Amino acid sequence: MMANIPTPEENARHVLTIFRGHGVRAGEMLMQQNFMPSKAWSADDIAHGLKFAIGCGWVEFKNTHFFLTEAGFKEI
């Protein structure tokens, strides 16, 4: 049986759960070290999720910090 590979959107929604888990609101930020791989989510999964979330306008990247946008907060 093959492992299910998450889609870019599933990865992005996982990224949003990390923001939610830290209690982040729109306009607030997390640092890169807040996005750590786990058994369920690899570093590639998180990188693809961040890229997708940035493309959707859910997250903005500035100076090594990831900011949750209003649109991203609404998706949480």
MDTraj code that builds the backbone (N, CA, C; nanometers):
import mdtraj as md
import numpy as np

residues = "MET MET ALA ASN ILE PRO THR PRO GLU GLU ASN ALA ARG HIS VAL LEU THR ILE PHE ARG GLY HIS GLY VAL ARG ALA GLY GLU MET LEU MET GLN GLN ASN PHE MET PRO SER LYS ALA TRP SER ALA ASP ASP ILE ALA HIS GLY LEU LYS PHE ALA ILE GLY CYS GLY TRP VAL GLU PHE LYS ASN THR HIS PHE PHE LEU THR GLU ALA GLY PHE LYS GLU ILE".split()
xyz = np.array([
    [0.0843, -0.1181, 0.0000],
    [0.0000, 0.0000, 0.0000],
    [0.0890, 0.1247, 0.0000],
    [0.0575, 0.2176, -0.0875],
    [0.1369, 0.3399, -0.0971],
    [0.0849, 0.4446, 0.0003],
    [0.1762, 0.5240, 0.0496],
    [0.1388, 0.6332, 0.1394],
    [0.0683, 0.7420, 0.0590],
    [-0.0275, 0.8059, 0.1209],
    [-0.0946, 0.9184, 0.0559],
    [-0.0044, 1.0395, 0.0620],
    [0.0156, 1.1013, -0.0515],
    [0.0952, 1.2238, -0.0577],
    [-0.0022, 1.3403, -0.0521],
    [0.0140, 1.4283, 0.0468],
    [-0.0798, 1.5405, 0.0563],
    [-0.0668, 1.6350, -0.0624],
    [-0.1791, 1.6949, -0.0993],
    [-0.1787, 1.7934, -0.2069],
    [-0.1190, 1.9242, -0.1551],
    [-0.0797, 2.0136, -0.2448],
    [-0.0303, 2.1440, -0.1995],
    [-0.1327, 2.2170, -0.1117],
    [-0.2623, 2.2079, -0.1459],
    [-0.3632, 2.2749, -0.0632],
    [-0.3724, 2.2106, 0.0750],
    [-0.3654, 2.0775, 0.0825],
    [-0.3660, 2.0112, 0.2139],
    [-0.2459, 2.0552, 0.2971],
    [-0.1307, 2.0673, 0.2316],
    [-0.0114, 2.1154, 0.3018],
    [-0.0317, 2.2585, 0.3510],
    [-0.0920, 2.3422, 0.2678],
    [-0.1163, 2.4818, 0.3062],
    [-0.2139, 2.4896, 0.4235],
    [-0.3142, 2.4050, 0.4224],
    [-0.4105, 2.4055, 0.5338],
    [-0.3446, 2.3558, 0.6623],
    [-0.2480, 2.2648, 0.6491],
    [-0.1714, 2.2235, 0.7667],
    [-0.0906, 2.3419, 0.8207],
    [-0.0309, 2.4183, 0.7309],
    [0.0429, 2.5391, 0.7724],
    [-0.0501, 2.6311, 0.8517],
    [-0.1736, 2.6465, 0.8053],
    [-0.2683, 2.7326, 0.8770],
    [-0.2986, 2.6777, 1.0162],
    [-0.2990, 2.5443, 1.0315],
    [-0.3221, 2.4878, 1.1658],
    [-0.2062, 2.5212, 1.2593],
    [-0.0865, 2.5381, 1.2045],
    [0.0283, 2.5770, 1.2873],
    [0.0071, 2.7198, 1.3388],
    [-0.0374, 2.8087, 1.2494],
    [-0.0694, 2.9451, 1.2938],
    [-0.1774, 2.9413, 1.4024],
    [-0.2830, 2.8627, 1.3783],
    [-0.3924, 2.8538, 1.4756],
    [-0.3421, 2.7988, 1.6088],
    [-0.2562, 2.6978, 1.6036],
    [-0.2027, 2.6382, 1.7253],
    [-0.1210, 2.7343, 1.8093],
    [-0.0641, 2.8349, 1.7449],
    [0.0135, 2.9376, 1.8161],
    [-0.0714, 3.0586, 1.8519],
    [-0.2009, 3.0527, 1.8200],
    [-0.2897, 3.1636, 1.8540],
    [-0.2651, 3.2893, 1.7730],
    [-0.2115, 3.2733, 1.6519],
    [-0.1774, 3.3888, 1.5681],
    [-0.3039, 3.4450, 1.5035],
    [-0.3128, 3.5765, 1.5023],
    [-0.4231, 3.6472, 1.4365],
    [-0.3696, 3.7167, 1.3114],
    [-0.4612, 3.7679, 1.2301],
    [-0.4225, 3.8374, 1.1069],
    [-0.3233, 3.9483, 1.1382],
    [-0.2166, 3.9556, 1.0591],
    [-0.1140, 4.0578, 1.0757],
    [-0.0022, 4.0165, 1.1694],
    [-0.0220, 3.9070, 1.2426],
    [0.0825, 3.8580, 1.3328],
    [0.1686, 3.7562, 1.2591],
    [0.2831, 3.7227, 1.3192],
    [0.3790, 3.6396, 1.2467],
    [0.4304, 3.5219, 1.3286],
    [0.4851, 3.4270, 1.2545],
    [0.5625, 3.3172, 1.3107],
    [0.6980, 3.3173, 1.2422],
    [0.7972, 3.2643, 1.3123],
    [0.9310, 3.2536, 1.2547],
    [0.9466, 3.1161, 1.1908],
    [1.0467, 3.1039, 1.1059],
    [1.0668, 2.9813, 1.0293],
    [1.0767, 2.8587, 1.1198],
    [1.1381, 2.8720, 1.2370],
    [1.1549, 2.7565, 1.3247],
    [1.0231, 2.7064, 1.3843],
    [0.9146, 2.7832, 1.3690],
    [0.7837, 2.7372, 1.4153],
    [0.7261, 2.6283, 1.3248],
    [0.7828, 2.6137, 1.2069],
    [0.7325, 2.5165, 1.1094],
    [0.8278, 2.3968, 1.1034],
    [0.8136, 2.3080, 1.2008],
    [0.9037, 2.1934, 1.2129],
    [0.8382, 2.0683, 1.1555],
    [0.9163, 1.9871, 1.0849],
    [0.8622, 1.8615, 1.0331],
    [0.8223, 1.7676, 1.1477],
    [0.7351, 1.6747, 1.1161],
    [0.6918, 1.5734, 1.2118],
    [0.6794, 1.4408, 1.1372],
    [0.6344, 1.3382, 1.2052],
    [0.6142, 1.2097, 1.1370],
    [0.5140, 1.2228, 1.0235],
    [0.4106, 1.3026, 1.0453],
    [0.3038, 1.3163, 0.9461],
    [0.3348, 1.4184, 0.8366],
    [0.4194, 1.5174, 0.8678],
    [0.4452, 1.6270, 0.7733],
    [0.5956, 1.6475, 0.7569],
    [0.6441, 1.6246, 0.6361],
    [0.7874, 1.6402, 0.6089],
    [0.8221, 1.7869, 0.5865],
    [0.9512, 1.8146, 0.5845],
    [0.9974, 1.9507, 0.5551],
    [0.9493, 1.9933, 0.4161],
    [0.9495, 1.9007, 0.3206],
    [0.8994, 1.9325, 0.1857],
    [0.7508, 1.9656, 0.1881],
    [0.6729, 1.8880, 0.2657],
    [0.5294, 1.9158, 0.2781],
    [0.5078, 2.0583, 0.3287],
    [0.5814, 2.0958, 0.4311],
    [0.5663, 2.2286, 0.4895],
    [0.6109, 2.3366, 0.3907],
    [0.7220, 2.3135, 0.3218],
    [0.7698, 2.4104, 0.2224],
    [0.6670, 2.4286, 0.1110],
    [0.6104, 2.3173, 0.0626],
    [0.5089, 2.3271, -0.0428],
    [0.3829, 2.3948, 0.0105],
    [0.3488, 2.3674, 0.1360],
    [0.2329, 2.4310, 0.1971],
    [0.2508, 2.5808, 0.2120],
    [0.3683, 2.6228, 0.2556],
    [0.3961, 2.7661, 0.2675],
    [0.3909, 2.8338, 0.1307],
    [0.4479, 2.7691, 0.0292],
    [0.4466, 2.8250, -0.1058],
    [0.3030, 2.8405, -0.1563],
    [0.2205, 2.7384, -0.1349],
    [0.0812, 2.7441, -0.1777],
    [0.0058, 2.8528, -0.1007],
    [0.0276, 2.8585, 0.0318],
    [-0.0402, 2.9577, 0.1152],
    [-0.0013, 3.1003, 0.0748],
    [0.1251, 3.1210, 0.0408],
    [0.1701, 3.2523, -0.0061],
    [0.1026, 3.2842, -0.1395],
    [0.0951, 3.1854, -0.2279],
    [0.0296, 3.2045, -0.3578],
    [-0.1178, 3.2374, -0.3466],
    [-0.1828, 3.1862, -0.2431],
    [-0.3254, 3.2132, -0.2184],
    [-0.3478, 3.3445, -0.1456],
    [-0.2393, 3.4061, -0.0996],
    [-0.2522, 3.5295, -0.0234],
    [-0.2886, 3.5060, 0.1223],
    [-0.2726, 3.3828, 0.1714],
    [-0.3028, 3.3492, 0.3106],
    [-0.1871, 3.3857, 0.4029],
    [-0.0661, 3.3846, 0.3480],
    [0.0564, 3.4087, 0.4250],
    [0.1456, 3.5008, 0.3431],
    [0.2170, 3.5890, 0.4106],
    [0.3192, 3.6720, 0.3461],
    [0.4528, 3.6437, 0.4129],
    [0.5589, 3.6460, 0.3330],
    [0.6937, 3.6200, 0.3828],
    [0.7732, 3.7493, 0.3790],
    [0.8247, 3.7914, 0.4963],
    [0.9062, 3.9138, 0.5052],
    [1.0193, 3.8902, 0.6042],
    [1.1419, 3.9051, 0.5584],
    [1.2592, 3.9003, 0.6476],
    [1.2609, 3.7776, 0.7397],
    [1.2490, 3.6612, 0.6834],
    [1.2505, 3.5321, 0.7547],
    [1.1301, 3.5109, 0.8461],
    [1.0269, 3.5934, 0.8341],
    [0.9059, 3.5781, 0.9136],
    [0.7866, 3.5522, 0.8209],
    [0.6959, 3.4707, 0.8689],
    [0.5740, 3.4403, 0.7944],
    [0.4562, 3.5071, 0.8648],
    [0.3877, 3.5957, 0.7947],
    [0.2760, 3.6718, 0.8494],
    [0.1445, 3.6136, 0.7997],
    [0.0517, 3.5944, 0.8900],
    [-0.0813, 3.5487, 0.8547],
    [-0.1617, 3.6690, 0.8066],
    [-0.2183, 3.6587, 0.6883],
    [-0.2978, 3.7685, 0.6344],
    [-0.4426, 3.7556, 0.6818],
    [-0.5197, 3.8583, 0.6542],
    [-0.6635, 3.8541, 0.6861],
    [-0.7297, 3.7372, 0.6129],
    [-0.6927, 3.7187, 0.4865],
    [-0.7495, 3.6083, 0.4075],
    [-0.7120, 3.4734, 0.4710],
    [-0.5886, 3.4609, 0.5159],
    [-0.5447, 3.3368, 0.5814],
    [-0.6180, 3.3129, 0.7115],
    [-0.6377, 3.4198, 0.7871],
    [-0.7092, 3.4077, 0.9143],
    [-0.8526, 3.3612, 0.8907],
    [-0.9151, 3.4098, 0.7848],
    [-1.0513, 3.3670, 0.7518],
    [-1.0563, 3.2188, 0.7149],
    [-0.9473, 3.1661, 0.6595],
    [-0.9413, 3.0241, 0.6214],
    [-0.9247, 2.9323, 0.7438],
    [-0.8750, 2.9899, 0.8531],
    [-0.8601, 2.9114, 0.9755],
    [-0.9964, 2.8905, 1.0322],
])
top = md.Topology()
chain = top.add_chain()
for i, resn in enumerate(residues, 1):
    res = top.add_residue(resn, chain, resSeq=i)
    for name in ("N", "CA", "C"):
        top.add_atom(name, md.element.get_by_symbol(name[0]), res)
traj = md.Trajectory(xyz[None], top)
